[in-house]
Each structure stands twice: as structure tokens, then as C-alpha cells.
Amino acid sequence: MFGFFKRRPMALALVAGALVLGALAWAVFVIGHAVPPRRLVMATGPEGGAYRQLGEKYRAFLARYGVRLDLRPSMGNVENLRLLKDRRSRVSVTFASGGLTTESESPGIVSLGTIAYYPLWIFCKGIPEPILFSNLRGKRVSVGPEGGGTRPMVMELLRANEMENAITPIALSPGPSGDALLAGEIDCACMLTTADAPVVQKLLAEDHVGLLSFPRADAYVARYPHLRKVIVPEGVGSLARNIPAHDVPLMASTASLLIQEDLHPAIQFLLLQAADEIHSPGGVLSRPGQFPAPEPVDVPLSTEARPFYKSGGSFLQRHLPFWLWVFTSRLLLLLVPIVGIAYPLSQAIPAVIDLAVDLRLSRMYRELRGIEARMDLSVPREEVVSSLDRLEKRARQMRVPARNARALYILRQHLTLVRGRLES
């Protein structure tokens, strides 16, 4: 390879220049992306809702690491997903229930895993138990507002039971729908939220409010893979009054933590740590350690999330403080390609030096041949001696590496031979 570059010095210069420019470009890219953003925007849900409460917990966690999380209210799951897909909204993280989108419909959106079960709670008043889905016929039912996750799920189940026109739908969010139910303004209130949501706890403890049961939950799961069957235990609402009086099977959607695919890896890791701290203790409908889980419900799992679920993250992530890990990881990314470029360049430097020395010696030999030619042409002796003196002086002053000294001394011997011929 070095022989090729000796014969083509311009090719060597071009290759070296390209490698140096590549290293500089990589360094600029790495340094420019080394520092993660210190501010994020998360779409949550209605004020006072379960997503909003979760958002507050995530905000408190990220604040410990100097990252500010702005919470943007929304109507719920559907609007959350729309905001996340809209780059102009500046929303880069949100919560969303399953069954709302697909990978092809939401390019550039990935999941950091599932975080909780969000059951479909259907509380009814004035309907004797057991309350079944067919009992909704002819009733005033709150199905959730447009943009929330409750409405699409309820309408999907109504269509499956050929009841989409059998109810009077009312658009109320969970909190107002609970108040309207207790006030007798509606007959049933549907809400897709967690078991520890205040409105759920309030309605579960009410003597005159019943919870609709899904005895055919397994059939729904078989037909709708994004749904899960959960059991509300007997007495969980009130042990003293044994509310509910029996186990109640419900349909649940699995909520996921969704992000934009290009979100900084360090921020993704922080969000995963937050999810682990917030959701791993478990709850009424989930066992400890069940969430967060690496389940890609609607969109793929982030490439940054896979090592987290497998081993808790990289060695540096597990053992270094957050900002020190960010700096160290980016420094390694910067050094590895530079070392990869510097090593072959260091191997090429001797060839470049040899090439430069050879070129200088070749020029001096051409001059020496010219001096000999002028001697044969009877050029005045003083002119030839002057040219030979200048060439010898340059040869004495020339400095070369030790490995090239032999060639220089041979040149000096040849200069001495020519001077001897000139003097004779």
C-alpha cells in the first residue's frame, strides 16, 4: 500500500485530507449532540386526571437531575398521540393507551414500555346488579370527550355488541362524569383510568353505585389483542362494607410511555429510570415489579430501552452519575473514531517522510547530472565549480531521519566523485 502512495503522492494527500475532514465532522457532530436538552414538554391529560398526576411524578424525578419537564394539558390519549406526532407542538414524550395507532400510522414514534393497566370503568346508578354491558341500552352514558381514550374504546365495544345507537352518549371527562352520576344527571359513567384515580376510589366506595362486569372478558381479549383482562377484587372499594360484593372482571388497555424516536438517549434513560421508580411498586391491579415492561403495544420499543430492560443499562449508566455518564459516553464516541483514524495515519507518516526525502534527493541528483553534462560541454570551469559548491552546501545542510541517512551519504560520495573529476 505504501508503495502505491509513494508512486502517487497526490492520492496520499487526498486520503489524509479526507480522513482529517471526516474526523473533524464527526467531532463536531458528537460535541453538538453531547449535551442532552434540559427542557422537555410532556402531553398529559385533563387537569386532575391520572395522567396529570403521573406527569407531576415524572417532573419531580427529572428535576433531581436538572431537567425541566413542562406538562401540557390535553383531552387524553388521542390528543396526546396527535401532539406527539406533530413536531410543531414541541411535545416529545407522552402517555397513551393501546389500540389507538400502528407503526405505519405513527412513524418516528417509539415506546419506552408499558407502565400500567388502564381499565374501562363503567359505573352505573339505578341498575340492579349484576350490571352487564347489555344493561346500557337506552341509558344516558358518559363516553368521554373527543380526544380522550375512553370514547374510542367504549364505541369499539358498543359496535362489537351492535349497540352503537342504543345509548345516549354524553361527552364528559372522568371527574365531571362522576359528579354527574352521583347527581342523577346520567345513568352510567365510563372512564379509562387507573384504579387509584380519585374519581374511581370515590365511586367504588358508594353504596348506590354499581360497577359493570365483563364476564366475557376472555372473548374480548381474543378479538382485541391490545386489551387485557383484569380482576377488581371483592371488597377493594370498602372492606368494612364489602364493596364490591364480588370479584369484577374488567377490560383494560395497557398504557405506554411514548416518545419521539430521536429523543436524546440520555433523556430516554432518565425517563426509563423514572418509570421504574414510579411504577414498579405495583398497585391494586398490578403486582410489584410488573411495570414498566418491555411490551411494544402499538409502536416498536426504543433501541435505548432494550438494554435497560435486559441489564439495567450500560456499565457507565449504572455506575456513574447522570451528567458524568453523558460526558464520558460522548467522549468515548469522539475518541474511538479519532483513534481509528490516527493509527493508520501514524503508519502512513513514515511513508510520507520517505517520499519527501526521495523527492529532494532526486532533484539534487538531477542537478548533479546537469553539472556533469556542462563539464562535458566545456562550460567555463568557474561556473561549474560555483554550481557544485552550492549543491554540496545544500547536501551538508540537509537533515533527514536516520533511516534515510544512507541515501544522503551516498549523494555526498557522488558529489565528491564529481568534484574529483572536475579537479582532474
C-alpha positions as CSV (number, residue, x, y, z in Angstrom):
1,M,0.0,0.0,0.0
2,F,2.8,2.4,0.9
3,G,4.4,1.7,-2.5
4,F,1.3,2.8,-4.2
5,F,1.2,6.1,-2.2
6,K,5.0,6.6,-3.0
7,R,4.2,6.5,-6.7
8,R,1.1,8.7,-6.2
9,P,1.7,11.4,-3.6
10,M,-1.5,13.3,-4.5
11,A,-3.6,10.2,-3.7
12,L,-2.0,10.0,-0.3
13,A,-2.7,13.7,0.3
14,L,-6.3,13.3,-0.7
15,V,-6.8,10.3,1.5
16,A,-5.2,12.0,4.5
17,G,-7.3,15.2,3.9
18,A,-10.5,13.2,3.7
19,L,-9.7,11.3,6.9
20,V,-9.0,14.5,8.8
21,L,-12.1,16.2,7.5
22,G,-14.1,13.1,8.4
23,A,-12.7,13.2,11.9
24,L,-13.5,16.9,12.3
25,A,-17.0,16.4,11.0
26,W,-17.6,13.5,13.5
27,A,-16.2,15.6,16.3
28,V,-18.5,18.5,15.5
29,F,-21.5,16.1,15.3
30,V,-20.6,14.4,18.6
31,I,-19.9,17.6,20.5
32,G,-23.0,19.2,19.1
33,H,-25.2,16.3,20.4
34,A,-23.2,15.6,23.6
35,V,-25.3,17.7,25.9
36,P,-28.9,16.5,26.3
37,P,-31.7,19.1,26.4
38,R,-32.5,20.5,29.8
39,R,-36.2,21.1,29.0
40,L,-38.9,18.7,27.8
41,V,-42.6,19.0,27.0
42,M,-44.9,16.2,28.0
43,A,-48.6,15.9,27.0
44,T,-50.6,14.6,29.9
45,G,-54.4,14.8,30.1
46,P,-57.2,16.7,31.7
47,E,-56.3,18.7,34.8
48,G,-56.8,16.5,37.9
49,G,-56.7,13.3,35.8
50,A,-54.5,10.2,36.3
51,Y,-52.1,11.2,33.5
52,R,-51.7,14.6,35.0
53,Q,-50.8,13.1,38.4
54,L,-48.3,10.8,36.7
55,G,-46.8,13.8,34.9
56,E,-46.2,15.5,38.2
57,K,-44.2,12.5,39.4
58,Y,-42.1,12.4,36.3
59,R,-41.5,16.1,36.6
60,A,-40.3,15.8,40.2
61,F,-37.9,12.9,39.2
62,L,-36.4,14.7,36.2
63,A,-35.9,17.9,38.3
64,R,-33.5,16.0,40.5
65,Y,-31.2,15.7,37.5
66,G,-31.6,19.3,36.4
67,V,-34.1,18.6,33.6
68,R,-37.2,20.7,33.5
69,L,-40.4,18.9,32.4
70,D,-43.3,21.1,31.2
71,L,-46.7,19.5,31.4
72,R,-49.2,20.3,28.7
73,P,-52.9,19.5,29.4
74,S,-54.8,17.7,26.8
75,M,-58.2,15.9,26.4
76,G,-56.5,12.5,26.8
77,N,-54.9,9.6,24.9
78,V,-56.0,10.5,21.3
79,E,-54.8,14.2,21.6
80,N,-51.6,13.1,23.4
81,L,-50.7,10.9,20.4
82,R,-51.6,13.7,17.9
83,L,-49.4,16.2,19.8
84,L,-46.5,13.8,19.9
85,K,-46.7,13.2,16.1
86,D,-46.8,17.0,15.5
87,R,-43.3,18.3,15.6
88,R,-44.5,21.9,15.8
89,S,-46.1,21.1,19.2
90,R,-42.7,20.6,20.8
91,V,-44.1,17.6,22.7
92,S,-41.5,14.8,22.9
93,V,-43.0,12.5,25.5
94,T,-46.5,11.4,26.5
95,F,-48.7,8.6,27.8
96,A,-51.2,6.7,25.5
97,S,-53.3,3.7,25.8
98,G,-53.1,0.8,23.4
99,G,-55.2,0.3,20.3
100,L,-55.0,3.9,19.0
101,T,-52.4,3.6,16.3
102,T,-49.9,1.4,14.4
103,E,-46.3,1.6,13.5
104,S,-47.1,2.7,9.9
105,E,-49.6,5.4,11.2
106,S,-47.1,6.8,13.6
107,P,-43.6,6.8,12.0
108,G,-40.9,8.2,14.2
109,I,-42.8,7.3,17.4
110,V,-41.4,4.6,19.7
111,S,-42.2,3.2,23.2
112,L,-40.2,3.1,26.4
113,G,-42.5,0.3,27.6
114,T,-45.9,-0.2,29.2
115,I,-46.4,1.4,32.6
116,A,-49.9,0.4,33.9
117,Y,-53.3,-1.2,33.2
118,Y,-56.0,1.4,32.5
119,P,-59.3,-0.5,33.0
120,L,-62.5,0.7,31.4
121,W,-64.6,1.5,34.5
122,I,-68.3,1.7,33.8
123,F,-70.2,2.9,36.9
124,C,-73.9,2.9,36.9
125,K,-76.6,4.1,39.3
126,G,-80.2,2.7,39.5
127,I,-79.4,-0.6,37.7
128,P,-79.6,-3.7,39.8
129,E,-76.5,-6.0,39.9
130,P,-75.1,-7.8,38.2
131,I,-74.6,-5.0,35.7
132,L,-73.8,-6.2,32.2
133,F,-73.0,-4.4,29.0
134,S,-76.5,-5.1,27.7
135,N,-77.9,-3.0,30.6
136,L,-76.5,0.2,28.9
137,R,-79.3,0.0,26.3
138,G,-81.5,3.1,26.4
139,K,-79.3,4.8,29.1
140,R,-77.6,8.2,29.3
141,V,-74.0,7.2,29.2
142,S,-70.9,9.4,29.6
143,V,-68.5,8.1,27.0
144,G,-65.7,10.6,27.5
145,P,-64.8,13.7,25.5
146,E,-63.4,13.9,22.0
147,G,-59.6,13.4,22.0
148,G,-59.7,11.2,25.1
149,G,-59.0,7.4,25.2
150,T,-62.4,6.5,26.8
151,R,-64.6,7.3,23.8
152,P,-62.8,5.1,21.2
153,M,-62.7,2.1,23.5
154,V,-66.4,2.5,24.5
155,M,-67.5,3.0,20.9
156,E,-65.5,-0.1,19.8
157,L,-67.2,-2.3,22.4
158,L,-70.6,-0.8,21.5
159,R,-70.1,-1.7,17.9
160,A,-69.0,-5.2,18.8
161,N,-72.3,-5.7,20.6
162,E,-74.3,-3.9,17.9
163,M,-75.3,-1.2,20.4
164,E,-73.7,1.9,18.9
165,N,-77.2,3.5,18.5
166,A,-78.7,2.1,21.7
167,I,-77.4,4.7,24.2
168,T,-77.5,8.5,24.6
169,P,-73.8,9.4,24.6
170,I,-72.6,12.3,26.7
171,A,-69.2,13.8,26.5
172,L,-67.8,14.2,30.0
173,S,-64.3,13.6,31.4
174,P,-63.9,11.3,34.4
175,G,-64.2,13.9,37.2
176,P,-67.3,15.6,35.9
177,S,-68.9,12.4,34.8
178,G,-68.6,11.0,38.4
179,D,-70.2,14.1,39.8
180,A,-73.0,13.9,37.1
181,L,-73.6,10.2,38.0
182,L,-74.0,11.0,41.7
183,A,-76.3,13.9,40.9
184,G,-78.5,11.6,38.8
185,E,-77.9,13.6,35.6
186,I,-76.6,10.5,33.8
187,D,-77.2,6.8,34.3
188,C,-73.7,5.5,33.6
189,A,-70.2,7.0,33.6
190,C,-67.4,5.4,31.5
191,M,-63.8,6.2,32.3
192,L,-60.5,4.8,31.1
193,T,-58.2,5.4,34.1
194,T,-56.1,3.8,36.8
195,A,-57.6,2.1,39.9
196,D,-56.1,4.7,42.2
197,A,-57.7,7.7,40.4
198,P,-59.6,9.8,42.9
199,V,-62.9,9.5,41.0
200,V,-62.6,5.7,40.8
201,Q,-61.9,5.5,44.5
202,K,-64.8,7.7,45.2
203,L,-67.3,5.8,43.1
204,L,-66.1,2.4,44.3
205,A,-67.0,3.4,47.9
206,E,-70.5,4.5,47.0
207,D,-73.3,2.1,48.2
208,H,-75.7,3.1,45.5
209,V,-73.3,2.9,42.6
210,G,-72.5,-0.4,40.9
211,L,-69.6,-1.4,38.6
212,L,-70.4,-3.1,35.3
213,S,-68.9,-6.5,34.9
214,F,-67.4,-8.2,31.8
215,P,-68.0,-11.9,32.3
216,R,-66.9,-12.5,28.7
217,A,-63.6,-10.7,29.1
218,D,-61.6,-13.6,27.6
219,A,-63.7,-13.3,24.4
220,Y,-62.9,-9.6,24.2
221,V,-59.2,-10.2,24.6
222,A,-59.3,-12.9,21.9
223,R,-60.9,-10.4,19.5
224,Y,-58.9,-7.3,20.5
225,P,-55.2,-8.2,21.3
226,H,-54.5,-4.7,22.7
227,L,-56.9,-5.3,25.5
228,R,-56.2,-7.1,28.8
229,K,-58.4,-8.8,31.4
230,V,-58.1,-7.5,35.0
231,I,-60.0,-8.5,38.1
232,V,-61.2,-5.9,40.7
233,P,-61.0,-7.9,43.9
234,E,-64.0,-8.2,46.2
235,G,-64.0,-5.6,49.0
236,V,-61.3,-3.4,47.4
237,G,-63.6,-0.4,47.5
238,S,-64.6,-0.8,51.1
239,L,-63.6,-3.7,53.3
240,A,-66.0,-2.7,56.0
241,R,-69.0,-2.7,53.7
242,N,-67.5,-5.3,51.3
243,I,-67.7,-3.1,48.1
244,P,-67.8,-4.6,45.5
245,A,-69.5,-7.7,46.9
246,H,-67.7,-10.0,44.4
247,D,-64.8,-10.1,42.1
248,V,-65.4,-8.0,39.0
249,P,-63.7,-8.8,35.7
250,L,-62.9,-5.7,33.6
251,M,-61.4,-4.9,30.2
252,A,-58.2,-2.8,30.4
253,S,-56.0,-1.0,28.0
254,T,-52.2,-1.1,28.6
255,A,-50.8,2.4,28.8
256,S,-47.4,3.1,27.3
257,L,-44.8,5.8,27.7
258,L,-44.3,7.1,24.1
259,I,-41.5,9.3,22.8
260,Q,-40.2,10.7,19.6
261,E,-37.6,8.4,18.2
262,D,-34.8,10.9,18.1
263,L,-35.1,12.0,21.7
264,H,-31.7,12.2,23.3
265,P,-30.5,8.8,24.6
266,A,-29.6,10.2,28.0
267,I,-33.1,11.6,28.4
268,Q,-34.6,8.3,27.4
269,F,-32.6,6.6,30.1
270,L,-33.8,9.2,32.7
271,L,-37.4,8.5,31.7
272,L,-36.8,4.8,32.0
273,Q,-35.4,5.3,35.4
274,A,-38.3,7.5,36.4
275,A,-40.8,4.8,35.1
276,D,-39.0,2.2,37.1
277,E,-39.2,4.2,40.3
278,I,-42.8,5.4,39.8
279,H,-44.5,2.2,38.5
280,S,-42.5,-0.7,39.9
281,P,-44.1,-0.7,43.4
282,G,-47.3,-2.1,41.9
283,G,-50.9,-1.3,42.8
284,V,-54.4,-2.7,43.1
285,L,-54.4,-4.3,39.6
286,S,-50.6,-5.0,39.2
287,R,-48.0,-6.8,41.2
288,P,-44.8,-5.2,42.3
289,G,-42.2,-5.2,39.5
290,Q,-44.7,-5.9,36.8
291,F,-44.3,-2.4,35.3
292,P,-42.6,-0.9,33.5
293,A,-42.5,-3.7,31.0
294,P,-40.8,-4.1,27.5
295,E,-44.1,-4.6,25.7
296,P,-44.4,-2.8,22.3
297,V,-48.2,-2.5,22.1
298,D,-48.8,-0.2,19.1
299,V,-45.3,1.0,18.1
300,P,-41.8,-0.5,18.4
301,L,-39.7,-0.5,21.6
302,S,-37.0,2.1,21.6
303,T,-33.5,0.8,20.9
304,E,-32.3,2.6,24.1
305,A,-35.0,0.8,26.2
306,R,-33.8,-2.8,25.3
307,P,-30.5,-2.7,27.2
308,F,-32.3,-1.1,30.1
309,Y,-34.8,-3.9,30.5
310,K,-32.2,-6.5,29.8
311,S,-29.5,-5.4,32.3
312,G,-30.5,-2.1,33.7
313,G,-28.4,-0.1,31.1
314,S,-24.8,0.0,30.2
315,F,-21.9,-0.2,32.8
316,L,-21.4,3.5,32.7
317,Q,-25.1,4.2,33.1
318,R,-25.3,2.0,36.2
319,H,-22.2,3.3,37.9
320,L,-21.7,6.9,37.0
321,P,-23.8,10.0,37.9
322,F,-26.1,11.1,35.1
323,W,-24.1,14.1,33.7
324,L,-20.8,12.4,34.2
325,W,-22.1,9.4,32.2
326,V,-23.3,11.7,29.4
327,F,-19.9,13.3,29.2
328,T,-18.0,10.0,29.4
329,S,-20.1,8.3,26.8
330,R,-19.8,11.1,24.3
331,L,-16.1,11.4,24.9
332,L,-15.7,7.7,24.1
333,L,-17.7,8.2,20.9
334,L,-15.4,11.0,20.0
335,L,-12.1,9.2,20.8
336,V,-12.8,5.9,19.1
337,P,-13.1,7.2,15.6
338,I,-10.2,9.6,16.1
339,V,-8.0,6.8,17.3
340,G,-9.2,4.7,14.4
341,I,-8.1,7.4,12.0
342,A,-5.0,8.5,13.8
343,Y,-3.5,5.0,13.9
344,P,-3.4,4.4,10.1
345,L,-2.2,8.0,9.6
346,S,0.7,7.4,12.0
347,Q,1.6,4.3,9.9
348,A,1.5,6.4,6.8
349,I,3.6,9.3,8.1
350,P,7.0,7.4,7.6
351,A,6.0,6.7,4.0
352,V,5.2,10.4,3.5
353,I,8.6,11.4,5.0
354,D,10.4,8.9,2.8
355,L,8.6,10.2,-0.2
356,A,9.5,13.8,0.6
357,V,13.2,12.8,1.2
358,D,13.3,10.8,-2.1
359,L,11.9,13.8,-4.0
360,R,14.5,16.1,-2.6
361,L,17.4,13.7,-3.3
362,S,16.0,13.1,-6.8
363,R,16.1,16.8,-7.5
364,M,19.7,17.1,-6.3
365,Y,20.7,14.1,-8.4
366,R,19.2,15.8,-11.4
367,E,21.2,18.9,-10.7
368,L,24.3,16.8,-10.3
369,R,23.7,15.2,-13.7
370,G,23.3,18.7,-15.1
371,I,26.7,19.7,-13.7
372,E,28.4,16.7,-15.3
373,A,26.7,17.5,-18.6
374,R,28.1,21.0,-18.5
375,M,31.5,19.7,-17.8
376,D,31.4,17.7,-21.0
377,L,30.2,20.7,-22.9
378,S,33.3,22.7,-21.9
379,V,31.3,25.2,-19.9
380,P,33.7,27.7,-18.0
381,R,35.2,26.0,-15.0
382,E,34.3,28.8,-12.6
383,E,30.6,28.4,-13.4
384,V,30.6,24.6,-12.9
385,V,32.6,24.9,-9.6
386,S,30.1,27.5,-8.3
387,S,27.1,25.3,-9.1
388,L,28.9,22.3,-7.5
389,D,29.7,24.3,-4.4
390,R,26.1,25.4,-3.9
391,L,24.9,21.8,-4.3
392,E,27.4,20.5,-1.8
393,K,26.4,23.1,0.7
394,R,22.8,22.1,0.4
395,A,23.8,18.4,0.8
396,R,25.7,19.3,4.0
397,Q,22.8,21.3,5.5
398,M,20.2,18.7,4.6
399,R,18.7,16.9,7.6
400,V,17.0,13.6,7.2
401,P,15.7,10.8,9.5
402,A,18.2,8.1,10.5
403,R,16.6,5.6,8.2
404,N,17.3,7.9,5.2
405,A,20.9,8.8,6.2
406,R,22.4,6.2,3.9
407,A,20.9,7.7,0.8
408,L,22.2,11.2,1.9
409,Y,25.7,9.9,2.4
410,I,25.7,8.2,-1.0
411,L,24.7,11.5,-2.5
412,R,27.6,13.2,-0.8
413,Q,30.0,10.5,-2.0
414,H,28.8,11.1,-5.6
415,L,29.3,14.8,-5.1
416,T,32.9,14.1,-4.1
417,L,33.4,11.9,-7.2
418,V,32.2,14.6,-9.5
419,R,34.5,17.2,-7.8
420,G,37.5,14.9,-8.2
421,R,36.7,14.6,-11.9
422,L,36.3,18.3,-12.2
423,E,39.7,18.9,-10.5
424,S,41.5,16.4,-12.7
